[in-house]
Amino acid sequence: MLHRFLFLLILTLVLLGCQNEQFDLIITNGIIYDGSGDEPIATDIGIIDDRIVKVGTIRNKTGADEVLDAKGQAVAPGFINMLSWGAGSLANDGRSMSGIKQGVTLELFGEGTSPGPLNPEMQQSRWGDNEDDYNWRTLGESLQWMEENGISTNVGSFIGATTLRIHEVGRSDREPTDEEMQNMRGLVREAMEEGAMGLGTSLIYAPAFYASTEELIELSKVVAEYNGMYISHIRSEGNRFVESVDELLKIGKEAGLHAEIHHLKAAGKDNWHKLDEVIDRVESARAEGQPVTANMYTYEAASTSLAAIFPPWTQDGGHERWIERLKDPETRAQIVEEINTPSDDWENFYLMSGGGENIIVVGFRSDELQQYVGMTLSEIAEKRGKDEVETAVDLTIEDNNRIGSIYYLMSEENVERQVQLPWMSFGSDGGTFAAEGDILNRLMHPRAWGNFARLFAKYVRDLELLSVEEAVHRLTGLPATNLKLYNRGFIKEGYYADLVIFRPETIQDHATFDEPHQYATGVDHVFVNGIQVLKNGEHTGNYGGRFVKGPGFPRD
């Protein structure tokens, strides 16, 4: 009798507890993909303020301020963009339209360059002479400024090794002095304690190209003290692809930290076969216990500046010295010859692309040159009656600019193979924009508008290379674990309510290289820290985004 009495008492208390459950929001009738890669389950989610407080059946929903009927749709953690160039666009427009409409709730910056730290000269270059207009100095201050200024998506960043070099060494091709190196270590330490994710590099570009492996190891050792990550656009994705992956593995091993390859690719037809060897190297290191991962975007074409066809030495000393060299007839002739000559000493995007017919020029400043936007370098050269490389030099001088360009470098077969790697996450390598105003006059890579939706539409649904649950894991739980994020990346009780509700059967990218400014469809609702920023596919005008801090940030 006593056991029966206790049972009834407990049952009564449970029922009363259920009746008294209070939530700000209940999401019901959804299929929950929790970010782990496990099979989804049909259950409810209860949210209070910015947190998930219940994952499970909620019988009494009358106490909730709002009940959202997910109607059998997928409910997943918010997607993590491992490589975003959205810092500038978000500073001007915090809505993050092209990202939010794909379910992205965390944009990560810092591929080589980062919004901070800035020395006085760098601040003046950014804001001008009036010091009252200077908004930040450190990396942490820049991200906090974004949060306070209003952003719909969360933001985080690596500290850029290029930014560190410019801060201390400038743009010159030389080793840092002992004092400069000590200062750079100090800046890394400051950034990690503010919440940086780790150290980011972009080693094909000057002045990052000038940094030695040993310099990067020393900076990474500081990151390792805070359990952060080394993440890199490696020194070569082409002729020295394998050797550059070896360099990344060496940095990770000697510094004692997790290493990740940014936008993994084998660039240039002659290098496509090298992907096999790179995968073997990474998987061998992983088998030996070294933490190594990669991210990618889901397209065959890359995008960077036309400056990528020029040897790095030409940019020693910065932009003005580069243009001076291009204008000097003798130096120009040497540069043109080097661009046309195969070499393993630097990443030659002209030869990797197979020539100007596979290079689309998209980003001029000059009004007079706008007539060439969207044309291949070959077409521009023919129209001007000049050699392709000579035309590239002329355009650079005339525009006094690096000139945005799209390069067809990769094979679809390799893209499909990479998508299936269990240690692969995803990044757009693009900004986050609204399809309105001046942006409509700018041709760009479609990856900013469709990278994440394309993963589900093409590689999950059409080609069946991944299951929905695995794709969700690679966009959420995997990168969150790699980054060591605090209570993000999974649907778990106590975790932040970064959630996306979408339709796997209809999610679709629409952006193309000819018409990039097209939003993805199929994502209906997005919550960032419990605040709904997308409702029925439309932006709510809410700004729920925060500065998401890395593992070095001190917590209670």
Secondary structure, 3 states (H helix, E strand, C coil): CHHHHHHHHHHHHHHHHHHCCCCCEEEEEEEECCCCCCCCEEEEEEEECCEEEEECCCCCCCCCCEEEECCCCEEEECEEECCECCHHHHHHCCCCHHHHCCCEEEEEECCCCCCCCCCHHHHHHHHCCCHHHCCCCCHHHHHHHHHHHCCCCEEEECEEHHHHHHHHCCCCCCCCCHHHHHHHHHHHHHHHHHCCCEEEEECCCCCHHHCCHHHHHHHHHHHHHCCCEEEEECCCCCCCHHHHHHHHHHHHHHHCCEEEECCCCCCCHHHHHHHHHHHHHHHHHHHCCCCEEEEECCCCEEEEEHHHHCCHHHHCCCHHHHHHHHHCHHHHHHHHHHHCCCCCCCCCHHHHCCCHHHEEEEECCCHHHHHHCCCEHHHHHHHHCCCHHHHHHHHHHHHCCCCEEEEECCCHHHHHHHHCCCCEEECCCECCCCCCHHHHHCCCCCHHHHHHHHHHHHHHHHCCCCCHHHHHHHHCHHHHHHHCCCCCCCCCCCCECCEEEECCCCCECCCCCCCCCCCCECEEEEEECCEEEEECCEECCCCCCCECCCCCCCCC
